[in-house]
Amino acid sequence: MTNGEKYSDELAEVIMGGNFCENFLTPYILFPAGLSCCDRSCYRCLDLLKNFLKSEYVEPAIDWSKILVDTPILVSDTENDGWIKRHFAKIENGVVYAWNEGKTSFTAKAHECTGWYHAKLAEDE
């Protein structure tokens, strides 16, 4: 199954009435690749989208929707950076969020979390 087949419902939804860049391109393609929208070169994004849709779908190693809030995780901006210890806050639009500064839901306010390019369970280390 290709990514185009896997994400056909999500694509149809944003095409019919959502913000395509914000609701599909950024969370599914740009953010996981460590990229962001440059608001200038939509051709670059269209090429990325075309390649993404043709590529074979790979099941994520972790189903973040089943991870409990405050579970210890490790996060990083790039695969080459060191891992930072954090606690899981939420998954939103395919982006993993962790509480800032090592806090938990008990010590942090709801908005005190950050999305990360790379995340994994701390117990995997």
N, CA, C and O atoms as a GROMACS GRO file, in nm:
protein
  500
    1MET      N    1   0.085  -0.117   0.000
    1MET     CA    2   0.000   0.000   0.000
    1MET      C    3   0.090   0.124   0.000
    1MET      O    4   0.189   0.131   0.073
    2THR      N    5   0.055   0.222  -0.083
    2THR     CA    6   0.133   0.346  -0.088
    2THR      C    7   0.079   0.446   0.014
    2THR      O    8  -0.030   0.428   0.068
    3ASN      N    9   0.157   0.551   0.041
    3ASN     CA   10   0.110   0.658   0.129
    3ASN      C   11  -0.016   0.723   0.071
    3ASN      O   12  -0.105   0.764   0.145
    4GLY      N   13  -0.023   0.733  -0.062
    4GLY     CA   14  -0.141   0.791  -0.127
    4GLY      C   15  -0.266   0.712  -0.094
    4GLY      O   16  -0.372   0.770  -0.070
    5GLU      N   17  -0.254   0.580  -0.094
    5GLU     CA   18  -0.369   0.495  -0.059
    5GLU      C   19  -0.400   0.505   0.090
    5GLU      O   20  -0.517   0.514   0.128
    6LYS      N   21  -0.297   0.503   0.173
    6LYS     CA   22  -0.316   0.508   0.318
    6LYS      C   23  -0.383   0.638   0.363
    6LYS      O   24  -0.471   0.636   0.449
    7TYR      N   25  -0.341   0.749   0.305
    7TYR     CA   26  -0.388   0.880   0.350
    7TYR      C   27  -0.493   0.941   0.258
    7TYR      O   28  -0.513   1.063   0.260
    8SER      N   29  -0.560   0.861   0.179
    8SER     CA   30  -0.659   0.915   0.084
    8SER      C   31  -0.773   0.988   0.155
    8SER      O   32  -0.818   1.091   0.106
    9ASP      N   33  -0.820   0.936   0.267
    9ASP     CA   34  -0.930   1.003   0.339
    9ASP      C   35  -0.886   1.138   0.396
    9ASP      O   36  -0.959   1.236   0.385
   10GLU      N   37  -0.767   1.142   0.455
   10GLU     CA   38  -0.716   1.268   0.509
   10GLU      C   39  -0.695   1.371   0.399
   10GLU      O   40  -0.725   1.489   0.417
   11LEU      N   41  -0.643   1.326   0.284
   11LEU     CA   42  -0.624   1.415   0.170
   11LEU      C   43  -0.757   1.471   0.121
   11LEU      O   44  -0.769   1.591   0.096
   12ALA      N   45  -0.855   1.384   0.107
   12ALA     CA   46  -0.987   1.429   0.060
   12ALA      C   47  -1.047   1.531   0.155
   12ALA      O   48  -1.107   1.629   0.111
   13GLU      N   49  -1.030   1.510   0.284
   13GLU     CA   50  -1.085   1.601   0.384
   13GLU      C   51  -1.023   1.741   0.374
   13GLU      O   52  -1.096   1.840   0.377
   14VAL      N   53  -0.892   1.750   0.362
   14VAL     CA   54  -0.829   1.882   0.354
   14VAL      C   55  -0.851   1.948   0.220
   14VAL      O   56  -0.857   2.071   0.211
   15ILE      N   57  -0.864   1.869   0.116
   15ILE     CA   58  -0.891   1.926  -0.016
   15ILE      C   59  -1.032   1.985  -0.019
   15ILE      O   60  -1.055   2.089  -0.082
   16MET      N   61  -1.126   1.920   0.048
   16MET     CA   62  -1.265   1.965   0.047
   16MET      C   63  -1.289   2.087   0.135
   16MET      O   64  -1.391   2.154   0.117
   17GLY      N   65  -1.204   2.117   0.228
   17GLY     CA   66  -1.236   2.232   0.311
   17GLY      C   67  -1.135   2.267   0.418
   17GLY      O   68  -1.166   2.343   0.509
   18GLY      N   69  -1.018   2.213   0.408
   18GLY     CA   70  -0.918   2.243   0.510
   18GLY      C   71  -0.799   2.316   0.451
   18GLY      O   72  -0.790   2.333   0.329
   19ASN      N   73  -0.712   2.357   0.535
   19ASN     CA   74  -0.589   2.421   0.492
   19ASN      C   75  -0.489   2.310   0.462
   19ASN      O   76  -0.436   2.248   0.554
   20PHE      N   77  -0.463   2.286   0.334
   20PHE     CA   78  -0.381   2.173   0.292
   20PHE      C   79  -0.242   2.178   0.353
   20PHE      O   80  -0.194   2.077   0.406
   21CYS      N   81  -0.177   2.292   0.346
   21CYS     CA   82  -0.040   2.302   0.399
   21CYS      C   83  -0.036   2.278   0.548
   21CYS      O   84   0.050   2.205   0.598
   22GLU      N   85  -0.128   2.339   0.621
   22GLU     CA   86  -0.128   2.328   0.768
   22GLU      C   87  -0.176   2.193   0.816
   22GLU      O   88  -0.122   2.139   0.913
   23ASN      N   89  -0.277   2.136   0.750
   23ASN     CA   90  -0.341   2.014   0.800
   23ASN      C   91  -0.292   1.885   0.737
   23ASN      O   92  -0.324   1.777   0.787
   24PHE      N   93  -0.215   1.892   0.630
   24PHE     CA   94  -0.162   1.768   0.572
   24PHE      C   95  -0.012   1.777   0.544
   24PHE      O   96   0.066   1.698   0.597
   25LEU      N   97   0.026   1.872   0.463
   25LEU     CA   98   0.166   1.880   0.420
   25LEU      C   99   0.262   1.895   0.538
   25LEU      O  100   0.361   1.823   0.546
   26THR      N  101   0.234   1.986   0.628
   26THR     CA  102   0.325   2.009   0.740
   26THR      C  103   0.332   1.889   0.835
   26THR      O  104   0.442   1.842   0.862
   27PRO      N  105   0.219   1.838   0.888
   27PRO     CA  106   0.232   1.729   0.986
   27PRO      C  107   0.276   1.595   0.928
   27PRO      O  108   0.344   1.519   0.997
   28TYR      N  109   0.240   1.565   0.803
   28TYR     CA  110   0.270   1.433   0.749
   28TYR      C  111   0.401   1.429   0.670
   28TYR      O  112   0.463   1.323   0.661
   29ILE      N  113   0.444   1.540   0.612
   29ILE     CA  114   0.560   1.538   0.524
   29ILE      C  115   0.673   1.628   0.573
   29ILE      O  116   0.785   1.582   0.593
   30LEU      N  117   0.644   1.756   0.593
   30LEU     CA  118   0.750   1.850   0.628
   30LEU      C  119   0.806   1.828   0.768
   30LEU      O  120   0.927   1.810   0.784
   31PHE      N  121   0.720   1.827   0.869
   31PHE     CA  122   0.764   1.817   1.008
   31PHE      C  123   0.844   1.689   1.033
   31PHE      O  124   0.951   1.695   1.094
   32PRO      N  125   0.795   1.572   0.988
   32PRO     CA  126   0.875   1.449   1.010
   32PRO      C  127   1.012   1.453   0.941
   32PRO      O  128   1.106   1.386   0.986
   33ALA      N  129   1.022   1.529   0.833
   33ALA     CA  130   1.150   1.539   0.762
   33ALA      C  131   1.239   1.649   0.818
   33ALA      O  132   1.349   1.671   0.767
   34GLY      N  133   1.194   1.718   0.921
   34GLY     CA  134   1.272   1.826   0.979
   34GLY      C  135   1.267   1.952   0.896
   34GLY      O  136   1.357   2.035   0.904
   35LEU      N  137   1.162   1.968   0.816
   35LEU     CA  138   1.146   2.085   0.729
   35LEU      C  139   1.028   2.168   0.777
   35LEU      O  140   0.947   2.123   0.858
   36SER      N  141   1.020   2.290   0.726
   36SER     CA  142   0.905   2.374   0.755
   36SER      C  143   0.865   2.448   0.628
   36SER      O  144   0.942   2.454   0.532
   37CYS      N  145   0.746   2.503   0.628
   37CYS     CA  146   0.697   2.576   0.512
   37CYS      C  147   0.776   2.705   0.497
   37CYS      O  148   0.796   2.779   0.594
   38CYS      N  149   0.822   2.732   0.376
   38CYS     CA  150   0.900   2.853   0.352
   38CYS      C  151   0.814   2.964   0.293
   38CYS      O  152   0.861   3.076   0.274
   39ASP      N  153   0.686   2.934   0.262
   39ASP     CA  154   0.592   3.032   0.206
   39ASP      C  155   0.641   3.092   0.074
   39ASP      O  156   0.592   3.197   0.032
   40ARG      N  157   0.735   3.027   0.008
   40ARG     CA  158   0.787   3.081  -0.118
   40ARG      C  159   0.789   2.979  -0.230
   40ARG      O  160   0.750   3.009  -0.343
   41SER      N  161   0.833   2.860  -0.200
   41SER     CA  162   0.856   2.762  -0.305
   41SER      C  163   0.758   2.646  -0.294
   41SER      O  164   0.793   2.538  -0.246
   42CYS      N  165   0.637   2.670  -0.338
   42CYS     CA  166   0.537   2.562  -0.334
   42CYS      C  167   0.574   2.448  -0.427
   42CYS      O  168   0.527   2.336  -0.409
   43TYR      N  169   0.658   2.474  -0.528
   43TYR     CA  170   0.702   2.367  -0.617
   43TYR      C  171   0.781   2.262  -0.540
   43TYR      O  172   0.769   2.143  -0.567
   44ARG      N  173   0.863   2.308  -0.445
   44ARG     CA  174   0.939   2.215  -0.362
   44ARG      C  175   0.844   2.124  -0.285
   44ARG      O  176   0.863   2.002  -0.280
   45CYS      N  177   0.740   2.183  -0.227
   45CYS     CA  178   0.645   2.106  -0.149
   45CYS      C  179   0.565   2.011  -0.238
   45CYS      O  180   0.535   1.898  -0.197
   46LEU      N  181   0.531   2.054  -0.357
   46LEU     CA  182   0.458   1.966  -0.449
   46LEU      C  183   0.544   1.847  -0.489
   46LEU      O  184   0.493   1.735  -0.501
   47ASP      N  185   0.673   1.868  -0.508
   47ASP     CA  186   0.763   1.755  -0.537
   47ASP      C  187   0.770   1.660  -0.418
   47ASP      O  188   0.765   1.538  -0.435
   48LEU      N  189   0.782   1.716  -0.297
   48LEU     CA  190   0.783   1.632  -0.178
   48LEU      C  191   0.654   1.552  -0.165
   48LEU      O  192   0.657   1.433  -0.133
   49LEU      N  193   0.541   1.617  -0.191
   49LEU     CA  194   0.411   1.550  -0.183
   49LEU      C  195   0.402   1.438  -0.285
   49LEU      O  196   0.358   1.327  -0.252
   50LYS      N  197   0.443   1.465  -0.407
   50LYS     CA  198   0.438   1.364  -0.513
   50LYS      C  199   0.520   1.241  -0.474
   50LYS      O  200   0.473   1.128  -0.488
   51ASN      N  201   0.641   1.262  -0.426
   51ASN     CA  202   0.726   1.151  -0.385
   51ASN      C  203   0.667   1.077  -0.265
   51ASN      O  204   0.672   0.954  -0.259
   52PHE      N  205   0.612   1.152  -0.169
   52PHE     CA  206   0.551   1.092  -0.050
   52PHE      C  207   0.434   1.002  -0.089
   52PHE      O  208   0.424   0.889  -0.040
   53LEU      N  209   0.346   1.050  -0.176
   53LEU     CA  210   0.227   0.973  -0.212
   53LEU      C  211   0.262   0.846  -0.289
   53LEU      O  212   0.191   0.746  -0.278
   54LYS      N  213   0.369   0.849  -0.366
   54LYS     CA  214   0.412   0.731  -0.443
   54LYS      C  215   0.485   0.630  -0.356
   54LYS      O  216   0.489   0.511  -0.389
   55SER      N  217   0.544   0.676  -0.246
   55SER     CA  218   0.625   0.588  -0.160
   55SER      C  219   0.539   0.487  -0.087
   55SER      O  220   0.421   0.508  -0.061
   56GLU      N  221   0.602   0.375  -0.056
   56GLU     CA  222   0.535   0.269   0.018
   56GLU      C  223   0.510   0.314   0.162
   56GLU      O  224   0.599   0.369   0.226
   57TYR      N  225   0.390   0.291   0.212
   57TYR     CA  226   0.355   0.327   0.350
   57TYR      C  227   0.431   0.235   0.445
   57TYR      O  228   0.436   0.114   0.425
   58VAL      N  229   0.489   0.295   0.549
   58VAL     CA  230   0.559   0.220   0.653
   58VAL      C  231   0.488   0.248   0.785
   58VAL      O  232   0.476   0.362   0.828
   59GLU      N  233   0.443   0.143   0.848
   59GLU     CA  234   0.374   0.155   0.977
   59GLU      C  235   0.469   0.214   1.081
   59GLU      O  236   0.581   0.166   1.097
   60PRO      N  237   0.425   0.320   1.153
   60PRO     CA  238   0.512   0.377   1.257
   60PRO      C  239   0.545   0.271   1.361
   60PRO      O  240   0.464   0.185   1.394
   61ALA      N  241   0.666   0.280   1.414
   61ALA     CA  242   0.710   0.183   1.513
   61ALA      C  243   0.631   0.196   1.643
   61ALA      O  244   0.612   0.097   1.714
   62ILE      N  245   0.584   0.317   1.674
   62ILE     CA  246   0.511   0.342   1.798
   62ILE      C  247   0.374   0.401   1.763
   62ILE      O  248   0.364   0.495   1.683
   63ASP      N  249   0.269   0.347   1.822
   63ASP     CA  250   0.136   0.405   1.807
   63ASP      C  251   0.120   0.507   1.920
   63ASP      O  252   0.076   0.473   2.030
   64TRP      N  253   0.156   0.632   1.890
   64TRP     CA  254   0.157   0.737   1.993
   64TRP      C  255   0.019   0.764   2.051
   64TRP      O  256   0.008   0.816   2.161
   65SER      N  257  -0.087   0.728   1.978
   65SER     CA  258  -0.222   0.751   2.032
   65SER      C  259  -0.251   0.660   2.152
   65SER      O  260  -0.345   0.685   2.227
   66LYS      N  261  -0.170   0.557   2.170
   66LYS     CA  262  -0.190   0.464   2.282
   66LYS      C  263  -0.093   0.488   2.398
   66LYS      O  264  -0.097   0.417   2.499
   67ILE      N  265  -0.006   0.588   2.383
   67ILE     CA  266   0.090   0.618   2.489
   67ILE      C  267   0.024   0.707   2.594
   67ILE      O  268  -0.042   0.805   2.560
   68LEU      N  269   0.042   0.674   2.719
   68LEU     CA  270  -0.018   0.749   2.828
   68LEU      C  271   0.055   0.881   2.851
   68LEU      O  272   0.178   0.888   2.838
   69VAL      N  273  -0.020   0.985   2.884
   69VAL     CA  274   0.039   1.114   2.920
   69VAL      C  275   0.137   1.092   3.035
   69VAL      O  276   0.111   1.014   3.126
   70ASP      N  277   0.249   1.162   3.030
   70ASP     CA  278   0.356   1.158   3.129
   70ASP      C  279   0.449   1.037   3.118
   70ASP      O  280   0.536   1.017   3.203
   71THR      N  281   0.431   0.956   3.014
   71THR     CA  282   0.524   0.846   2.990
   71THR      C  283   0.661   0.904   2.958
   71THR      O  284   0.670   0.996   2.876
   72PRO      N  285   0.769   0.854   3.017
   72PRO     CA  286   0.903   0.904   2.984
   72PRO      C  287   0.937   0.875   2.837
   72PRO      O  288   0.923   0.762   2.790
   73ILE      N  289   0.983   0.978   2.766
   73ILE     CA  290   1.024   0.964   2.627
   73ILE      C  291   1.157   1.038   2.607
   73ILE      O  292   1.201   1.115   2.692
   74LEU      N  293   1.218   1.012   2.494
   74LEU     CA  294   1.339   1.083   2.452
   74LEU      C  295   1.305   1.157   2.324
   74LEU      O  296   1.241   1.101   2.235
   75VAL      N  297   1.348   1.283   2.312
   75VAL     CA  298   1.316   1.365   2.196
   75VAL      C  299   1.442   1.430   2.141
   75VAL      O  300   1.541   1.446   2.211
   76SER      N  301   1.435   1.467   2.011
   76SER     CA  302   1.548   1.530   1.945
   76SER      C  303   1.498   1.605   1.822
   76SER      O  304   1.396   1.568   1.764
   77ASP      N  305   1.569   1.710   1.783
   77ASP     CA  306   1.534   1.782   1.661
   77ASP      C  307   1.586   1.713   1.537
   77ASP      O  308   1.524   1.722   1.431
   78THR      N  309   1.700   1.645   1.548
   78THR     CA  310   1.756   1.572   1.435
   78THR      C  311   1.805   1.437   1.483
   78THR      O  312   1.824   1.415   1.603
   79GLU      N  313   1.825   1.347   1.388
   79GLU     CA  314   1.872   1.214   1.426
   79GLU      C  315   2.016   1.217   1.476
   79GLU      O  316   2.061   1.125   1.544
   80ASN      N  317   2.090   1.324   1.443
   80ASN     CA  318   2.230   1.334   1.483
   80ASN      C  319   2.249   1.404   1.617
   80ASN      O  320   2.354   1.390   1.680
   81ASP      N  321   2.148   1.480   1.663
   81ASP     CA  322   2.157   1.546   1.793
   81ASP      C  323   2.141   1.443   1.904
   81ASP      O  324   2.092   1.332   1.881
   82GLY      N  325   2.183   1.480   2.022
   82GLY     CA  326   2.162   1.393   2.136
   82GLY      C  327   2.015   1.390   2.175
   82GLY      O  328   1.938   1.478   2.138
   83TRP      N  329   1.977   1.289   2.249
   83TRP     CA  330   1.839   1.275   2.294
   83TRP      C  331   1.820   1.348   2.426
   83TRP      O  332   1.908   1.349   2.511
   84ILE      N  333   1.703   1.411   2.441
   84ILE     CA  334   1.669   1.487   2.561
   84ILE      C  335   1.557   1.413   2.634
   84ILE      O  336   1.461   1.368   2.571
   85LYS      N  337   1.568   1.400   2.764
   85LYS     CA  338   1.466   1.332   2.844
   85LYS      C  339   1.346   1.424   2.862
   85LYS      O  340   1.362   1.539   2.903
   86ARG      N  341   1.228   1.375   2.834
   86ARG     CA  342   1.103   1.449   2.850
   86ARG      C  343   0.992   1.352   2.888
   86ARG      O  344   1.013   1.232   2.898
   87HIS      N  345   0.872   1.408   2.909
   87HIS     CA  346   0.753   1.328   2.935
   87HIS      C  347   0.650   1.357   2.826
   87HIS      O  348   0.630   1.471   2.786
   88PHE      N  349   0.586   1.251   2.778
   88PHE     CA  350   0.488   1.262   2.670
   88PHE      C  351   0.369   1.348   2.712
   88PHE      O  352   0.314   1.331   2.821
   89ALA      N  353   0.330   1.441   2.623
   89ALA     CA  354   0.213   1.526   2.649
   89ALA      C  355   0.095   1.488   2.560
   89ALA      O  356  -0.016   1.469   2.609
   90LYS      N  357   0.120   1.477   2.427
   90LYS     CA  358   0.011   1.446   2.335
   90LYS      C  359   0.067   1.417   2.196
   90LYS      O  360   0.185   1.441   2.168
   91ILE      N  361  -0.020   1.366   2.111
   91ILE     CA  362   0.009   1.352   1.968
   91ILE      C  363  -0.098   1.434   1.897
   91ILE      O  364  -0.217   1.419   1.924
   92GLU      N  365  -0.055   1.520   1.807
   92GLU     CA  366  -0.149   1.606   1.737
   92GLU      C  367  -0.102   1.623   1.592
   92GLU      O  368   0.009   1.669   1.568
   93ASN      N  369  -0.188   1.586   1.497
   93ASN     CA  370  -0.154   1.594   1.354
   93ASN      C  371  -0.023   1.522   1.323
   93ASN      O  372   0.057   1.570   1.242
   94GLY      N  373  -0.001   1.410   1.386
   94GLY     CA  374   0.119   1.332   1.361
   94GLY      C  375   0.245   1.382   1.428
   94GLY      O  376   0.353   1.327   1.406
   95VAL      N  377   0.234   1.485   1.510
   95VAL     CA  378   0.349   1.543   1.578
   95VAL      C  379   0.344   1.503   1.726
   95VAL      O  380   0.241   1.516   1.791
   96VAL      N  381   0.457   1.455   1.778
   96VAL     CA  382   0.468   1.417   1.919
   96VAL      C  383   0.504   1.541   2.000
   96VAL      O  384   0.600   1.611   1.968
   97TYR      N  385   0.428   1.567   2.106
   97TYR     CA  386   0.454   1.680   2.195
   97TYR      C  387   0.499   1.628   2.331
   97TYR      O  388   0.448   1.527   2.380
   98ALA      N  389   0.594   1.699   2.389
   98ALA     CA  390   0.644   1.665   2.522
   98ALA      C  391   0.636   1.788   2.610
   98ALA      O  392   0.648   1.901   2.563
   99TRP      N  393   0.616   1.764   2.740
   99TRP     CA  394   0.612   1.875   2.835
   99TRP      C  395   0.749   1.943   2.838
   99TRP      O  396   0.852   1.876   2.832
  100ASN      N  397   0.750   2.074   2.847
  100ASN     CA  398   0.874   2.151   2.848
  100ASN      C  399   0.953   2.129   2.978
  100ASN      O  400   0.895   2.105   3.084
  101GLU      N  401   1.084   2.138   2.967
  101GLU     CA  402   1.176   2.139   3.081
  101GLU      C  403   1.161   2.018   3.174
  101GLU      O  404   1.185   2.029   3.294
  102GLY      N  405   1.123   1.906   3.120
  102GLY     CA  406   1.112   1.784   3.201
  102GLY      C  407   0.990   1.779   3.291
  102GLY      O  408   0.978   1.690   3.375
  103LYS      N  409   0.898   1.875   3.274
  103LYS     CA  410   0.778   1.877   3.359
  103LYS      C  411   0.685   1.763   3.320
  103LYS      O  412   0.708   1.693   3.221
  104THR      N  413   0.581   1.745   3.399
  104THR     CA  414   0.475   1.648   3.371
  104THR      C  415   0.342   1.723   3.368
  104THR      O  416   0.338   1.844   3.391
  105SER      N  417   0.234   1.653   3.342
  105SER     CA  418   0.103   1.717   3.339
  105SER      C  419   0.067   1.773   3.477
  105SER      O  420  -0.017   1.863   3.488
  106PHE      N  421   0.129   1.720   3.580
  106PHE     CA  422   0.102   1.768   3.716
  106PHE      C  423   0.167   1.903   3.742
  106PHE      O  424   0.113   1.985   3.815
  107THR      N  425   0.284   1.927   3.682
  107THR     CA  426   0.359   2.049   3.710
  107THR      C  427   0.354   2.153   3.597
  107THR      O  428   0.392   2.268   3.619
  108ALA      N  429   0.307   2.114   3.478
  108ALA     CA  430   0.305   2.206   3.364
  108ALA      C  431   0.164   2.257   3.336
  108ALA      O  432   0.066   2.190   3.368
  109LYS      N  433   0.156   2.374   3.277
  109LYS     CA  434   0.028   2.425   3.227
  109LYS      C  435   0.003   2.361   3.091
  109LYS      O  436   0.097   2.315   3.026
  110ALA      N  437  -0.121   2.356   3.048
  110ALA     CA  438  -0.159   2.285   2.926
  110ALA      C  439  -0.080   2.330   2.804
  110ALA      O  440  -0.053   2.248   2.716
  111HIS      N  441  -0.044   2.457   2.795
  111HIS     CA  442   0.026   2.508   2.677
  111HIS      C  443   0.177   2.489   2.684
  111HIS      O  444   0.247   2.521   2.588
  112GLU      N  445   0.229   2.438   2.795
  112GLU     CA  446   0.373   2.425   2.814
  112GLU      C  447   0.427   2.293   2.758
  112GLU      O  448   0.487   2.213   2.830
  113CYS      N  449   0.405   2.274   2.628
  113CYS     CA  450   0.460   2.156   2.562
  113CYS      C  451   0.509   2.195   2.423
  113CYS      O  452   0.465   2.295   2.366
  114THR      N  453   0.601   2.115   2.370
  114THR     CA  454   0.667   2.144   2.244
  114THR      C  455   0.661   2.022   2.154
  114THR      O  456   0.676   1.909   2.201
  115GLY      N  457   0.638   2.045   2.023
  115GLY     CA  458   0.643   1.937   1.925
  115GLY      C  459   0.787   1.906   1.888
  115GLY      O  460   0.870   1.996   1.880
  116TRP      N  461   0.816   1.779   1.864
  116TRP     CA  462   0.952   1.736   1.832
  116TRP      C  463   0.956   1.659   1.702
  116TRP      O  464   0.862   1.587   1.668
  117TYR      N  465   1.067   1.674   1.629
  117TYR     CA  466   1.086   1.605   1.502
  117TYR      C  467   1.105   1.455   1.522
  117TYR      O  468   1.057   1.374   1.442
  118HIS      N  469   1.175   1.418   1.630
  118HIS     CA  470   1.204   1.278   1.656
  118HIS      C  471   1.171   1.247   1.800
  118HIS      O  472   1.204   1.324   1.890
  119ALA      N  473   1.106   1.133   1.823
  119ALA     CA  474   1.071   1.091   1.958
  119ALA      C  475   1.073   0.939   1.965
  119ALA      O  476   1.043   0.870   1.868
  120LYS      N  477   1.108   0.889   2.082
  120LYS     CA  478   1.104   0.746   2.105
  120LYS      C  479   1.080   0.723   2.254
  120LYS      O  480   1.103   0.811   2.336
  121LEU      N  481   1.034   0.604   2.287
  121LEU     CA  482   1.009   0.571   2.427
  121LEU      C  483   1.142   0.558   2.500
  121LEU      O  484   1.238   0.502   2.446
  122ALA      N  485   1.149   0.610   2.620
  122ALA     CA  486   1.272   0.604   2.699
  122ALA      C  487   1.308   0.461   2.734
  122ALA      O  488   1.426   0.428   2.747
  123GLU      N  489   1.210   0.376   2.751
  123GLU     CA  490   1.237   0.237   2.789
  123GLU      C  491   1.307   0.160   2.678
  123GLU      O  492   1.364   0.054   2.702
  124ASP      N  493   1.304   0.213   2.554
  124ASP     CA  494   1.373   0.148   2.442
  124ASP      C  495   1.523   0.164   2.450
  124ASP      O  496   1.596   0.095   2.378
  125GLU      N  497   1.571   0.252   2.536
  125GLU     CA  498   1.714   0.277   2.548
  125GLU      C  499   1.778   0.182   2.645
  125GLU      O  500   1.899   0.189   2.668
   0.00000   0.00000   0.00000
